[in-house]
Amino acid sequence: MKSKLHSLLFLGLLTGTSLRPVQDDPLLQKARQIHQRVLTLDTHADAPIMMQKPGFDVGVAHDTKRDQSQIDFPRMKQGRMDAMFFAVYTSQGPRTPEGHANAKASALRQFELIHEAVKKHADQAELATTPADAYRIEKAGKRAVFIGMENGYPIGDDLSMLRKYYDLGCRYVTLTHFANNLIGDSSTDPDGPLHNGLSDFGKKVVVEMNRLGILIDVSHVADKTFYDALALSKAPVIASHSNARALCDFPRNMTDDMIRAIAARGGVVQVNFVSDYLRKPSDAHRAAKTKIRMARVGREMTPELEARITAQSDSVSKVYASERASLSDIADHIDHIVKIAGIDHVGIGSDFDGGGGVNGLEDVSQIENLTVELLRRKYSEDDIRKIWGGNLLRVLGKAKAL
């Protein structure tokens, strides 16, 4: 009976149920000890999406379901998440002067919100731009907030904006998002390729990012854009939140050859927690989710439109709840990348607050549950240290200005 109860408690941990005695599980205790010793880092967190909502305070604890929020400083501390890249995200709008001006304004406002938050909550968090910053802030018992930019759309056609964003703390740029921009082709643009990879301007962007010391992020880009960027970059590249296409066939994910190519150049693939990219959904589910994603493309977002899209997304999630991914699916993608590229080329980019979250890992306070699964699969503490941030910090250290 005791053995059966132990199994049920561990199952509760993996499925995200509220069986409280799981706190006594020896693997959870070991995971917590490891998290006290290693620096944990997540390269893709969409906290600024929530931070733009009136009244939202990232320094105050929130309820995951009630507030539709997965990240705040108290829950980072609770989960022993030491550092996160807050993503300055803009959906792809019109490739016009007005569209680019609006994207720049949105990006600059998000940078401002991040800076204001760490200033307001200086007792809980600090801005980080280097690996040394992360370790220093961790030792001080605070959360390290890095900044990345998801979608190069706010660069527009103005190369000098990269310096502006760098000076504000940006340390990686995801070249594209769900649709093509002036930099290059996206993996999911419904109209197909526009530039056949990187545009001429995009090639200048890659060179300037290398010069400044901004990591090139190839998540979301078309395969041709990926290989163009990899061939041109003098520094290692990252996929800040991408999974393995061999396990979930979707153009947003990385093929085995792409993963090997990133590793051969010293880069890293950061596994995300989005169900659609962890396990293949039904055709109807994927079509519904694609329709929702594409509703933002090429349109100026209004509060009314955002509310309508959110309601549609919630409805789809409920209808297809049985297809939701689990902790095991995340670990399967980590296993696969390790198998083909090695332990030095995999990490975590959750996509919390941007679609990430699986059964057993609903918000940042529960990240130790993934470490439990990795321990169950016989990963060592040194392996876990690399996965939970060591690999990414190594690459960030090599992205110094050229």
Buried (B, 14 or more C-beta within 10 A) or exposed (E): EEEEEBEEBBEBBBBBBEBEEBEEBEBBEBBBEBBEEBBBBBBBBBBBBBBBEEEBBBBEBBEBEEBEBBBBBBBBBBBBBBBBBBBBBBBBBBBEEEBBEBBBEBBBBBBEBBBEBBEEBEEBBBBBBBBEBBBBBBEEEBBBBBBBBBBBBBBBEEBEBBBBBBEBBBBBBBBBBBBBBBBBBBBBBEEEBBBEBBBEBBBBBBBBBBBBBBBBBBBBBBBBBBBBBBEBBEBBBBBBBBBBBBBBEBEBBBBBEBBBBBBEBBBBBBBBBBBBBBBBBEEEBBEBBBEBBBBBBBBEBEEEEBEEBEEBBEEBBEEBEEBBBBBBBBBBBBBBBBBBBEBBBBBBBBBBBBBBBBBBBBBBBBBBBBBBBBBBBEBEBEBBBBBBBBBBBBBBEEBEEE
